[in-house]
Amino acid sequence: MFKYYFEQVHNVEVWPIISLIIFFVFFVGLIGYVWKMRKDYAEHMGDLPLSDESLNEFQSQE
């Protein structure tokens, strides 16, 4: 079925189309993962420091 459509598109190789499909599936999967992520987990991850240096600065301020 898809072979017919690929033959109708001139000067387009199959690999870029396959790459686009793989990227699209990955992107949709990523959106689905973020959509289903629990809110409390997202808030917990947002509260984490980005590096050890910022953690040390935070602890020294207390």
N, CA, C, O and CB atoms as a CASP TS submission, in Angstrom:
PFRMAT TS
TARGET T0000
AUTHOR 0000-0000-0000
METHOD Language model
MODEL 1
PARENT N/A
ATOM      1  N   MET     1       0.817  -1.186   0.000  1.00  0.00           N
ATOM      2  CA  MET     1       0.000   0.000   0.000  1.00  0.00           C
ATOM      3  C   MET     1       0.866   1.257   0.000  1.00  0.00           C
ATOM      4  O   MET     1       0.675   2.137  -0.840  1.00  0.00           O
ATOM      5  CB  MET     1      -0.932  -0.006   1.197  1.00  0.00           C
ATOM      6  N   PHE     2       1.824   1.354   0.940  1.00  0.00           N
ATOM      7  CA  PHE     2       2.654   2.543   1.004  1.00  0.00           C
ATOM      8  C   PHE     2       3.632   2.618  -0.162  1.00  0.00           C
ATOM      9  O   PHE     2       4.061   3.704  -0.553  1.00  0.00           O
ATOM     10  CB  PHE     2       3.407   2.578   2.313  1.00  0.00           C
ATOM     11  N   LYS     3       3.979   1.472  -0.710  1.00  0.00           N
ATOM     12  CA  LYS     3       4.914   1.464  -1.836  1.00  0.00           C
ATOM     13  C   LYS     3       4.342   2.260  -3.002  1.00  0.00           C
ATOM     14  O   LYS     3       5.084   2.960  -3.691  1.00  0.00           O
ATOM     15  CB  LYS     3       5.227   0.019  -2.275  1.00  0.00           C
ATOM     16  N   TYR     4       3.061   2.166  -3.229  1.00  0.00           N
ATOM     17  CA  TYR     4       2.423   2.921  -4.309  1.00  0.00           C
ATOM     18  C   TYR     4       2.578   4.420  -4.072  1.00  0.00           C
ATOM     19  O   TYR     4       2.906   5.162  -4.998  1.00  0.00           O
ATOM     20  CB  TYR     4       0.928   2.549  -4.425  1.00  0.00           C
ATOM     21  N   TYR     5       2.348   4.868  -2.848  1.00  0.00           N
ATOM     22  CA  TYR     5       2.469   6.294  -2.539  1.00  0.00           C
ATOM     23  C   TYR     5       3.918   6.762  -2.645  1.00  0.00           C
ATOM     24  O   TYR     5       4.173   7.872  -3.113  1.00  0.00           O
ATOM     25  CB  TYR     5       1.926   6.582  -1.136  1.00  0.00           C
ATOM     26  N   PHE     6       4.865   5.937  -2.218  1.00  0.00           N
ATOM     27  CA  PHE     6       6.273   6.302  -2.328  1.00  0.00           C
ATOM     28  C   PHE     6       6.695   6.439  -3.784  1.00  0.00           C
ATOM     29  O   PHE     6       7.496   7.311  -4.118  1.00  0.00           O
ATOM     30  CB  PHE     6       7.146   5.268  -1.626  1.00  0.00           C
ATOM     31  N   GLU     7       6.168   5.592  -4.644  1.00  0.00           N
ATOM     32  CA  GLU     7       6.515   5.671  -6.065  1.00  0.00           C
ATOM     33  C   GLU     7       5.909   6.904  -6.720  1.00  0.00           C
ATOM     34  O   GLU     7       6.444   7.390  -7.717  1.00  0.00           O
ATOM     35  CB  GLU     7       6.048   4.414  -6.796  1.00  0.00           C
ATOM     36  N   GLN     8       4.819   7.415  -6.193  1.00  0.00           N
ATOM     37  CA  GLN     8       4.170   8.584  -6.772  1.00  0.00           C
ATOM     38  C   GLN     8       4.894   9.888  -6.418  1.00  0.00           C
ATOM     39  O   GLN     8       4.771  10.881  -7.135  1.00  0.00           O
ATOM     40  CB  GLN     8       2.728   8.653  -6.307  1.00  0.00           C
ATOM     41  N   VAL     9       5.633   9.885  -5.335  1.00  0.00           N
ATOM     42  CA  VAL     9       6.365  11.082  -4.930  1.00  0.00           C
ATOM     43  C   VAL     9       7.736  11.025  -5.600  1.00  0.00           C
ATOM     44  O   VAL     9       8.534  10.128  -5.326  1.00  0.00           O
ATOM     45  CB  VAL     9       6.494  11.184  -3.357  1.00  0.00           C
ATOM     46  N   HIS    10       7.997  11.979  -6.470  1.00  0.00           N
ATOM     47  CA  HIS    10       9.249  11.974  -7.215  1.00  0.00           C
ATOM     48  C   HIS    10      10.338  12.703  -6.435  1.00  0.00           C
ATOM     49  O   HIS    10      10.072  13.671  -5.721  1.00  0.00           O
ATOM     50  CB  HIS    10       9.057  12.619  -8.595  1.00  0.00           C
ATOM     51  N   ASN    11      11.548  12.225  -6.584  1.00  0.00           N
ATOM     52  CA  ASN    11      12.743  12.815  -5.965  1.00  0.00           C
ATOM     53  C   ASN    11      12.697  12.792  -4.440  1.00  0.00           C
ATOM     54  O   ASN    11      13.333  13.631  -3.802  1.00  0.00           O
ATOM     55  CB  ASN    11      12.913  14.241  -6.438  1.00  0.00           C
ATOM     56  N   VAL    12      11.982  11.879  -3.852  1.00  0.00           N
ATOM     57  CA  VAL    12      11.966  11.724  -2.405  1.00  0.00           C
ATOM     58  C   VAL    12      12.340  10.287  -2.086  1.00  0.00           C
ATOM     59  O   VAL    12      11.703   9.342  -2.552  1.00  0.00           O
ATOM     60  CB  VAL    12      10.571  12.094  -1.802  1.00  0.00           C
ATOM     61  N   GLU    13      13.371  10.143  -1.293  1.00  0.00           N
ATOM     62  CA  GLU    13      13.802   8.814  -0.889  1.00  0.00           C
ATOM     63  C   GLU    13      12.915   8.314   0.252  1.00  0.00           C
ATOM     64  O   GLU    13      12.189   9.092   0.870  1.00  0.00           O
ATOM     65  CB  GLU    13      15.292   8.825  -0.463  1.00  0.00           C
ATOM     66  N   VAL    14      12.980   7.044   0.518  1.00  0.00           N
ATOM     67  CA  VAL    14      12.156   6.429   1.554  1.00  0.00           C
ATOM     68  C   VAL    14      12.681   6.765   2.945  1.00  0.00           C
ATOM     69  O   VAL    14      11.886   6.929   3.871  1.00  0.00           O
ATOM     70  CB  VAL    14      12.104   4.913   1.363  1.00  0.00           C
ATOM     71  N   TRP    15      14.006   6.872   3.119  1.00  0.00           N
ATOM     72  CA  TRP    15      14.585   7.039   4.453  1.00  0.00           C
ATOM     73  C   TRP    15      14.179   8.336   5.136  1.00  0.00           C
ATOM     74  O   TRP    15      13.910   8.307   6.337  1.00  0.00           O
ATOM     75  CB  TRP    15      16.075   6.979   4.363  1.00  0.00           C
ATOM     76  N   PRO    16      14.117   9.469   4.450  1.00  0.00           N
ATOM     77  CA  PRO    16      13.630  10.667   5.156  1.00  0.00           C
ATOM     78  C   PRO    16      12.186  10.529   5.633  1.00  0.00           C
ATOM     79  O   PRO    16      11.830  11.043   6.693  1.00  0.00           O
ATOM     80  CB  PRO    16      13.743  11.880   4.252  1.00  0.00           C
ATOM     81  N   ILE    17      11.368   9.847   4.864  1.00  0.00           N
ATOM     82  CA  ILE    17       9.977   9.647   5.277  1.00  0.00           C
ATOM     83  C   ILE    17       9.918   8.738   6.498  1.00  0.00           C
ATOM     84  O   ILE    17       9.146   8.989   7.424  1.00  0.00           O
ATOM     85  CB  ILE    17       9.142   9.050   4.122  1.00  0.00           C
ATOM     86  N   ILE    18      10.724   7.689   6.504  1.00  0.00           N
ATOM     87  CA  ILE    18      10.765   6.791   7.654  1.00  0.00           C
ATOM     88  C   ILE    18      11.285   7.538   8.881  1.00  0.00           C
ATOM     89  O   ILE    18      10.771   7.347   9.984  1.00  0.00           O
ATOM     90  CB  ILE    18      11.649   5.558   7.355  1.00  0.00           C
ATOM     91  N   SER    19      12.301   8.387   8.699  1.00  0.00           N
ATOM     92  CA  SER    19      12.824   9.181   9.813  1.00  0.00           C
ATOM     93  C   SER    19      11.763  10.128  10.361  1.00  0.00           C
ATOM     94  O   SER    19      11.651  10.308  11.573  1.00  0.00           O
ATOM     95  CB  SER    19      14.057   9.975   9.369  1.00  0.00           C
ATOM     96  N   LEU    20      10.998  10.724   9.477  1.00  0.00           N
ATOM     97  CA  LEU    20       9.928  11.617   9.918  1.00  0.00           C
ATOM     98  C   LEU    20       8.875  10.850  10.712  1.00  0.00           C
ATOM     99  O   LEU    20       8.377  11.348  11.722  1.00  0.00           O
ATOM    100  CB  LEU    20       9.280  12.314   8.713  1.00  0.00           C
ATOM    101  N   ILE    21       8.537   9.663  10.272  1.00  0.00           N
ATOM    102  CA  ILE    21       7.554   8.844  10.987  1.00  0.00           C
ATOM    103  C   ILE    21       8.080   8.457  12.368  1.00  0.00           C
ATOM    104  O   ILE    21       7.337   8.502  13.349  1.00  0.00           O
ATOM    105  CB  ILE    21       7.209   7.577  10.174  1.00  0.00           C
ATOM    106  N   ILE    22       9.366   8.074  12.453  1.00  0.00           N
ATOM    107  CA  ILE    22       9.963   7.715  13.737  1.00  0.00           C
ATOM    108  C   ILE    22       9.964   8.911  14.682  1.00  0.00           C
ATOM    109  O   ILE    22       9.641   8.768  15.861  1.00  0.00           O
ATOM    110  CB  ILE    22      11.396   7.192  13.538  1.00  0.00           C
ATOM    111  N   PHE    23      10.327  10.098  14.172  1.00  0.00           N
ATOM    112  CA  PHE    23      10.321  11.302  14.991  1.00  0.00           C
ATOM    113  C   PHE    23       8.911  11.617  15.478  1.00  0.00           C
ATOM    114  O   PHE    23       8.723  11.970  16.642  1.00  0.00           O
ATOM    115  CB  PHE    23      10.888  12.488  14.206  1.00  0.00           C
ATOM    116  N   PHE    24       7.926  11.493  14.606  1.00  0.00           N
ATOM    117  CA  PHE    24       6.549  11.778  14.970  1.00  0.00           C
ATOM    118  C   PHE    24       6.066  10.831  16.064  1.00  0.00           C
ATOM    119  O   PHE    24       5.419  11.267  17.017  1.00  0.00           O
ATOM    120  CB  PHE    24       5.645  11.676  13.745  1.00  0.00           C
ATOM    121  N   VAL    25       6.371   9.546  15.937  1.00  0.00           N
ATOM    122  CA  VAL    25       5.965   8.561  16.948  1.00  0.00           C
ATOM    123  C   VAL    25       6.652   8.878  18.283  1.00  0.00           C
ATOM    124  O   VAL    25       6.014   8.811  19.334  1.00  0.00           O
ATOM    125  CB  VAL    25       6.316   7.110  16.481  1.00  0.00           C
ATOM    126  N   PHE    26       7.940   9.222  18.250  1.00  0.00           N
ATOM    127  CA  PHE    26       8.656   9.582  19.471  1.00  0.00           C
ATOM    128  C   PHE    26       8.041  10.814  20.122  1.00  0.00           C
ATOM    129  O   PHE    26       7.844  10.841  21.337  1.00  0.00           O
ATOM    130  CB  PHE    26      10.137   9.830  19.168  1.00  0.00           C
ATOM    131  N   PHE    27       7.738  11.830  19.326  1.00  0.00           N
ATOM    132  CA  PHE    27       7.182  13.070  19.844  1.00  0.00           C
ATOM    133  C   PHE    27       5.803  12.834  20.463  1.00  0.00           C
ATOM    134  O   PHE    27       5.512  13.365  21.534  1.00  0.00           O
ATOM    135  CB  PHE    27       7.095  14.119  18.732  1.00  0.00           C
ATOM    136  N   VAL    28       4.968  12.060  19.816  1.00  0.00           N
ATOM    137  CA  VAL    28       3.640  11.756  20.353  1.00  0.00           C
ATOM    138  C   VAL    28       3.774  10.944  21.645  1.00  0.00           C
ATOM    139  O   VAL    28       3.025  11.164  22.597  1.00  0.00           O
ATOM    140  CB  VAL    28       2.789  10.980  19.307  1.00  0.00           C
ATOM    141  N   GLY    29       4.724  10.011  21.676  1.00  0.00           N
ATOM    142  CA  GLY    29       4.960   9.237  22.892  1.00  0.00           C
ATOM    143  C   GLY    29       5.435  10.107  24.043  1.00  0.00           C
ATOM    144  O   GLY    29       5.022   9.910  25.186  1.00  0.00           O
ATOM    145  N   LEU    30       6.295  11.061  23.749  1.00  0.00           N
ATOM    146  CA  LEU    30       6.775  11.984  24.775  1.00  0.00           C
ATOM    147  C   LEU    30       5.646  12.851  25.313  1.00  0.00           C
ATOM    148  O   LEU    30       5.554  13.072  26.520  1.00  0.00           O
ATOM    149  CB  LEU    30       7.887  12.865  24.218  1.00  0.00           C
ATOM    150  N   ILE    31       4.804  13.333  24.445  1.00  0.00           N
ATOM    151  CA  ILE    31       3.654  14.127  24.885  1.00  0.00           C
ATOM    152  C   ILE    31       2.732  13.272  25.753  1.00  0.00           C
ATOM    153  O   ILE    31       2.227  13.747  26.770  1.00  0.00           O
ATOM    154  CB  ILE    31       2.879  14.697  23.666  1.00  0.00           C
ATOM    155  N   GLY    32       2.507  12.016  25.361  1.00  0.00           N
ATOM    156  CA  GLY    32       1.677  11.115  26.164  1.00  0.00           C
ATOM    157  C   GLY    32       2.270  10.860  27.531  1.00  0.00           C
ATOM    158  O   GLY    32       1.541  10.792  28.521  1.00  0.00           O
ATOM    159  N   TYR    33       3.597  10.717  27.602  1.00  0.00           N
ATOM    160  CA  TYR    33       4.258  10.496  28.895  1.00  0.00           C
ATOM    161  C   TYR    33       4.089  11.707  29.804  1.00  0.00           C
ATOM    162  O   TYR    33       3.763  11.562  30.982  1.00  0.00           O
ATOM    163  CB  TYR    33       5.754  10.194  28.694  1.00  0.00           C
ATOM    164  N   VAL    34       4.310  12.889  29.265  1.00  0.00           N
ATOM    165  CA  VAL    34       4.181  14.101  30.068  1.00  0.00           C
ATOM    166  C   VAL    34       2.732  14.306  30.493  1.00  0.00           C
ATOM    167  O   VAL    34       2.469  14.742  31.614  1.00  0.00           O
ATOM    168  CB  VAL    34       4.687  15.326  29.285  1.00  0.00           C
ATOM    169  N   TRP    35       1.813  14.000  29.626  1.00  0.00           N
ATOM    170  CA  TRP    35       0.392  14.175  29.935  1.00  0.00           C
ATOM    171  C   TRP    35      -0.039  13.275  31.094  1.00  0.00           C
ATOM    172  O   TRP    35      -0.845  13.682  31.931  1.00  0.00           O
ATOM    173  CB  TRP    35      -0.462  13.877  28.695  1.00  0.00           C
ATOM    174  N   LYS    36       0.501  12.045  31.142  1.00  0.00           N
ATOM    175  CA  LYS    36       0.098  11.083  32.166  1.00  0.00           C
ATOM    176  C   LYS    36       0.916  11.195  33.454  1.00  0.00           C
ATOM    177  O   LYS    36       0.592  10.550  34.451  1.00  0.00           O
ATOM    178  CB  LYS    36       0.215   9.686  31.618  1.00  0.00           C
ATOM    179  N   MET    37       1.972  12.009  33.436  1.00  0.00           N
ATOM    180  CA  MET    37       2.826  12.134  34.604  1.00  0.00           C
ATOM    181  C   MET    37       2.032  12.700  35.784  1.00  0.00           C
ATOM    182  O   MET    37       1.246  13.635  35.630  1.00  0.00           O
ATOM    183  CB  MET    37       4.041  13.027  34.291  1.00  0.00           C
ATOM    184  N   ARG    38       2.247  12.131  36.928  1.00  0.00           N
ATOM    185  CA  ARG    38       1.537  12.601  38.116  1.00  0.00           C
ATOM    186  C   ARG    38       1.982  14.014  38.474  1.00  0.00           C
ATOM    187  O   ARG    38       3.155  14.359  38.325  1.00  0.00           O
ATOM    188  CB  ARG    38       1.773  11.648  39.303  1.00  0.00           C
ATOM    189  N   LYS    39       1.055  14.818  38.941  1.00  0.00           N
ATOM    190  CA  LYS    39       1.343  16.208  39.267  1.00  0.00           C
ATOM    191  C   LYS    39       2.319  16.316  40.432  1.00  0.00           C
ATOM    192  O   LYS    39       3.214  17.160  40.402  1.00  0.00           O
ATOM    193  CB  LYS    39       0.056  16.949  39.595  1.00  0.00           C
ATOM    194  N   ASP    40       2.168  15.490  41.445  1.00  0.00           N
ATOM    195  CA  ASP    40       3.071  15.581  42.588  1.00  0.00           C
ATOM    196  C   ASP    40       4.497  15.199  42.216  1.00  0.00           C
ATOM    197  O   ASP    40       5.448  15.751  42.770  1.00  0.00           O
ATOM    198  CB  ASP    40       2.578  14.692  43.715  1.00  0.00           C
ATOM    199  N   TYR    41       4.658  14.264  41.286  1.00  0.00           N
ATOM    200  CA  TYR    41       5.996  13.909  40.805  1.00  0.00           C
ATOM    201  C   TYR    41       6.620  15.093  40.058  1.00  0.00           C
ATOM    202  O   TYR    41       7.809  15.367  40.222  1.00  0.00           O
ATOM    203  CB  TYR    41       5.932  12.660  39.881  1.00  0.00           C
ATOM    204  N   ALA    42       5.847  15.781  39.259  1.00  0.00           N
ATOM    205  CA  ALA    42       6.352  16.939  38.516  1.00  0.00           C
ATOM    206  C   ALA    42       6.750  18.056  39.483  1.00  0.00           C
ATOM    207  O   ALA    42       7.771  18.713  39.280  1.00  0.00           O
ATOM    208  CB  ALA    42       5.289  17.450  37.512  1.00  0.00           C
ATOM    209  N   GLU    43       5.961  18.273  40.523  1.00  0.00           N
ATOM    210  CA  GLU    43       6.307  19.296  41.515  1.00  0.00           C
ATOM    211  C   GLU    43       7.567  18.907  42.287  1.00  0.00           C
ATOM    212  O   GLU    43       8.402  19.760  42.586  1.00  0.00           O
ATOM    213  CB  GLU    43       5.138  19.515  42.492  1.00  0.00           C
ATOM    214  N   HIS    44       7.704  17.631  42.606  1.00  0.00           N
ATOM    215  CA  HIS    44       8.906  17.142  43.295  1.00  0.00           C
ATOM    216  C   HIS    44      10.141  17.372  42.425  1.00  0.00           C
ATOM    217  O   HIS    44      11.162  17.847  42.923  1.00  0.00           O
ATOM    218  CB  HIS    44       8.765  15.635  43.643  1.00  0.00           C
ATOM    219  N   MET    45      10.065  17.048  41.154  1.00  0.00           N
ATOM    220  CA  MET    45      11.191  17.236  40.248  1.00  0.00           C
ATOM    221  C   MET    45      11.501  18.725  40.075  1.00  0.00           C
ATOM    222  O   MET    45      12.665  19.095  39.922  1.00  0.00           O
ATOM    223  CB  MET    45      10.897  16.587  38.884  1.00  0.00           C
ATOM    224  N   GLY    46      10.492  19.569  40.097  1.00  0.00           N
ATOM    225  CA  GLY    46      10.706  21.002  39.980  1.00  0.00           C
ATOM    226  C   GLY    46      11.389  21.603  41.190  1.00  0.00           C
ATOM    227  O   GLY    46      12.052  22.634  41.080  1.00  0.00           O
ATOM    228  N   ASP    47      11.236  20.969  42.347  1.00  0.00           N
ATOM    229  CA  ASP    47      11.851  21.468  43.564  1.00  0.00           C
ATOM    230  C   ASP    47      13.300  21.033  43.730  1.00  0.00           C
ATOM    231  O   ASP    47      14.001  21.569  44.588  1.00  0.00           O
ATOM    232  CB  ASP    47      11.061  21.019  44.743  1.00  0.00           C
ATOM    233  N   LEU    48      13.762  20.088  42.943  1.00  0.00           N
ATOM    234  CA  LEU    48      15.137  19.602  43.064  1.00  0.00           C
ATOM    235  C   LEU    48      16.118  20.657  42.575  1.00  0.00           C
ATOM    236  O   LEU    48      15.835  21.364  41.608  1.00  0.00           O
ATOM    237  CB  LEU    48      15.323  18.294  42.276  1.00  0.00           C
ATOM    238  N   PRO    49      17.277  20.771  43.237  1.00  0.00           N
ATOM    239  CA  PRO    49      18.296  21.723  42.762  1.00  0.00           C
ATOM    240  C   PRO    49      18.924  21.220  41.459  1.00  0.00           C
ATOM    241  O   PRO    49      18.949  20.019  41.188  1.00  0.00           O
ATOM    242  CB  PRO    49      19.398  21.934  43.844  1.00  0.00           C
ATOM    243  N   LEU    50      19.425  22.156  40.668  1.00  0.00           N
ATOM    244  CA  LEU    50      19.997  21.784  39.379  1.00  0.00           C
ATOM    245  C   LEU    50      21.405  21.223  39.506  1.00  0.00           C
ATOM    246  O   LEU    50      21.814  20.403  38.684  1.00  0.00           O
ATOM    247  CB  LEU    50      20.009  22.976  38.459  1.00  0.00           C
ATOM    248  N   SER    51      22.148  21.642  40.507  1.00  0.00           N
ATOM    249  CA  SER    51      23.511  21.149  40.668  1.00  0.00           C
ATOM    250  C   SER    51      23.870  21.130  42.154  1.00  0.00           C
ATOM    251  O   SER    51      23.130  21.637  42.997  1.00  0.00           O
ATOM    252  CB  SER    51      24.517  22.026  39.868  1.00  0.00           C
ATOM    253  N   ASP    52      25.015  20.535  42.449  1.00  0.00           N
ATOM    254  CA  ASP    52      25.484  20.486  43.832  1.00  0.00           C
ATOM    255  C   ASP    52      25.819  21.879  44.340  1.00  0.00           C
ATOM    256  O   ASP    52      25.652  22.163  45.526  1.00  0.00           O
ATOM    257  CB  ASP    52      26.707  19.574  43.953  1.00  0.00           C
ATOM    258  N   GLU    53      26.297  22.765  43.443  1.00  0.00           N
ATOM    259  CA  GLU    53      26.656  24.118  43.865  1.00  0.00           C
ATOM    260  C   GLU    53      25.428  24.881  44.369  1.00  0.00           C
ATOM    261  O   GLU    53      25.492  25.568  45.389  1.00  0.00           O
ATOM    262  CB  GLU    53      27.314  24.882  42.706  1.00  0.00           C
ATOM    263  N   SER    54      24.321  24.757  43.652  1.00  0.00           N
ATOM    264  CA  SER    54      23.119  25.457  44.097  1.00  0.00           C
ATOM    265  C   SER    54      22.603  24.858  45.405  1.00  0.00           C
ATOM    266  O   SER    54      22.018  25.573  46.218  1.00  0.00           O
ATOM    267  CB  SER    54      22.027  25.397  43.013  1.00  0.00           C
ATOM    268  N   LEU    55      22.808  23.571  45.615  1.00  0.00           N
ATOM    269  CA  LEU    55      22.425  22.943  46.877  1.00  0.00           C
ATOM    270  C   LEU    55      23.278  23.489  48.016  1.00  0.00           C
ATOM    271  O   LEU    55      22.759  23.779  49.094  1.00  0.00           O
ATOM    272  CB  LEU    55      22.564  21.409  46.787  1.00  0.00           C
ATOM    273  N   ASN    56      24.583  23.632  47.785  1.00  0.00           N
ATOM    274  CA  ASN    56      25.473  24.173  48.813  1.00  0.00           C
ATOM    275  C   ASN    56      25.119  25.616  49.138  1.00  0.00           C
ATOM    276  O   ASN    56      25.154  26.010  50.304  1.00  0.00           O
ATOM    277  CB  ASN    56      26.933  24.080  48.361  1.00  0.00           C
ATOM    278  N   GLU    57      24.775  26.416  48.121  1.00  0.00           N
ATOM    279  CA  GLU    57      24.392  27.803  48.368  1.00  0.00           C
ATOM    280  C   GLU    57      23.090  27.863  49.162  1.00  0.00           C
ATOM    281  O   GLU    57      22.938  28.707  50.045  1.00  0.00           O
ATOM    282  CB  GLU    57      24.245  28.569  47.041  1.00  0.00           C
ATOM    283  N   PHE    58      22.165  26.982  48.854  1.00  0.00           N
ATOM    284  CA  PHE    58      20.889  26.965  49.567  1.00  0.00           C
ATOM    285  C   PHE    58      21.097  26.589  51.035  1.00  0.00           C
ATOM    286  O   PHE    58      20.489  27.185  51.923  1.00  0.00           O
ATOM    287  CB  PHE    58      19.909  25.982  48.897  1.00  0.00           C
ATOM    288  N   GLN    59      21.958  25.596  51.287  1.00  0.00           N
ATOM    289  CA  GLN    59      22.203  25.153  52.653  1.00  0.00           C
ATOM    290  C   GLN    59      22.944  26.219  53.455  1.00  0.00           C
ATOM    291  O   GLN    59      22.718  26.345  54.659  1.00  0.00           O
ATOM    292  CB  GLN    59      22.996  23.850  52.652  1.00  0.00           C
ATOM    293  N   SER    60      23.820  26.984  52.816  1.00  0.00           N
ATOM    294  CA  SER    60      24.572  28.007  53.550  1.00  0.00           C
ATOM    295  C   SER    60      23.708  29.205  53.891  1.00  0.00           C
ATOM    296  O   SER    60      24.034  29.949  54.816  1.00  0.00           O
ATOM    297  CB  SER    60      25.775  28.459  52.742  1.00  0.00           C
ATOM    298  N   GLN    61      22.602  29.416  53.163  1.00  0.00           N
ATOM    299  CA  GLN    61      21.714  30.530  53.447  1.00  0.00           C
ATOM    300  C   GLN    61      20.838  30.270  54.662  1.00  0.00           C
ATOM    301  O   GLN    61      20.345  31.222  55.268  1.00  0.00           O
ATOM    302  CB  GLN    61      20.851  30.819  52.247  1.00  0.00           C
ATOM    303  N   GLU    62      20.632  29.041  55.030  1.00  0.00           N
ATOM    304  CA  GLU    62      19.754  28.713  56.158  1.00  0.00           C
ATOM    305  C   GLU    62      20.375  28.965  57.478  1.00  0.00           C
ATOM    306  O   GLU    62      19.746  28.732  58.510  1.00  0.00           O
ATOM    307  CB  GLU    62      19.337  27.307  56.094  1.00  0.00           C
TER
END
